[in-house]
Amino acid sequence: MITKGVGFRKPTLYFLKVERWSGMKKNEIEDYCTRLVTPIIEENSFELVDVEYVKEGADYYLRVYADKEGGINIDDCVLISRALEKKLDEEDKIESAYILEVSSPGLTRPLKKDKDFKRSIGRKVDIKLYNKINGLKQFTAELKSYTEQEITVLYETEELIINKKDISMIRLAFE
């Protein structure tokens, strides 16, 4: 089944119900899938944005987020999914059901890697914190700079320095 996002805010999405590994931890599955999908991504001049393995309701999802200059399309997602599925089948580490999804990260992508923060300098970001800082727990601000440990944002007229450990979610704001 192929689902294509409707409207410009929704990501392009391709998913296929397959099988999931047992005995592997979440981060091991994500690392394993990253190793398998990286050559596929690189040979096609795509960018690997993220790989996540999550349980939602009764189902497990293995999600691969990819992008390219000008945006990824449904055909690109299908190409990645089929090539990755073939590699997963060759490895044969599969025991029970999970759903493989390959999609674009969407316009409001989470910022996770240095390159995400770098390309977002000067742009508005939505931030959710674990605990309030200066009375704020959820807000939108301009990303001014970042280091490995912290980010600096401009909220209204105030510059805030926030430790990355205190951030539960940061993503591009939809402008």
N, C-alpha and C positions, 0 to 999 in steps of 0.2 A: 504494500500500500504506500502510495506516495502522497504527501501533503505539501502543498506549496503555500507559504504565508500570503495573506491578503493584506494589502495596505503597506505603506512603506515602513511602519514601525515594527512589523512582525518579521522574524528571521525566516530565511528559506530553510526548509526542513525536509529531511528524508529519513524514514525510520523503517526498521525491519525487525520483527520478533525472531530472535535466535535463542541460543542457549547461553548460560552464564557459568563461570568457574565456581568451584567450591574449594574451600580450604585456603583461599587467597584473601588477604586483607584488602580493604578498599584502596589504600595507596599502592599496594603491589599490583592490583588490577589496572589502576590508572597508569602506573609506570610501564607495565607490560604493554598496554595498548599504545602508549606514547611511542615506545620503541618500534612497534609494528607499523604505526601509521606515519611516522616521521619520513621515511623514504618515499612513501606515496605522495605526501604533501610536497616534499622538496622536488621530486621529478616533475611535478605539474606546476611549479612556481606559485604554490599556495602558501599561506601562513597558518601554522597551527596555533590557534588562540588558546585552546584549553581541552583537556580530557577530564571527564568526571564520571564517577560510578556512584549512583545514588539509589536509595530505595524510596519509592513514592507509593503509598498505599501498599498493595500486595505485590507490586511489580518492582523489579530492578531495572535500572536504565544505565547503559554505557553510552555516554554522550561525547561526541567529538565535535568541537567548534572550529571551523576553518574560515579563512577569509582570503581575499586577493584584492589587488588594486582594482577599483571599480566595482567591487562586490562579488560575492560568490553566488552562483545560480543553482537551480535544481539539478542540472546536468552534472555540475561539478560535485555536488553532494552525492549523487548516485555513483559517480566514478570512484570517489573516495570510499563510499560504503561497500561497494562490490569488491574493490581491491582489498580492503581491510577484512571483509568477511572471508575472502579466500585465504588470507594469511591466518586468520583465526582458526579456520577449518584445518589448515595444514598442521598447525600446532596441536590441535586436538586436546585442549585443556578444558573442554566444555562438559558440564554435567547437568545443570538445570536451567530453566528459562530466564532470559533477560531480554530487554529491548535495546537494539543498537540504533542510535540516532546520530545522524550527521547533519549539521546545520551551520548557518552563519551565526555569529554571535549577536546579531541584531544591532540596532543603533545605540541602544542603552547597555552596551556590554560592560560587564564588571572589569575593573582594573585589577590585574593580578601580577603581571610581570613588569619588569623595568621598562620594556618597550611600550607597554600600555600606558604607563605613567608619562613616559617621555613624549609620546604623541599627543597626550592630553594636556600638556602644559598650556596655560592660557585659556583653557576651556572650562565651562561650568561642569561640576560633578555633583551628584547626589551622594550624600554621606550618611550612613547610619552607624552610630557608636554603641558599644556595649553599655557604657555608662555616660551620663551627662558630663560635658566639658563646657564651662562658662554658661551653664544653663541650657546647652544645646545637646540634643540626642539624635535628631534627624534634621538635616538642613542641606541647602544647595549653596555652593561657594565656587569661586574660581581657583583652580589648581595653579599655584605659583611655582612650586618646586617640590622635589622629593629626594630622599636618600634611601638607603637600604632600611633604615629604622623608622623614618618619619616623613610626613608630608607637611607642606606649608600651603595654606589656602587663605584667600581673601574672602571673608564673610562680611558683607555690607562694607564697612570701612575698617574693619578690624582684621589684622593678620593673625591667624591661628596656626600653631605648630602642634600637630597631632601624631602621636606614636602609632605606627601601623598596627601594633598589637591591640589598640583600643578601637579599631575599626571593624565592625561586623560586616559591612558592605560598602563598597565605593564603586560607582559606575558613572559613565557619561550621562549627563542630564539631557533630557529631550528638550531641545530649544525650539 
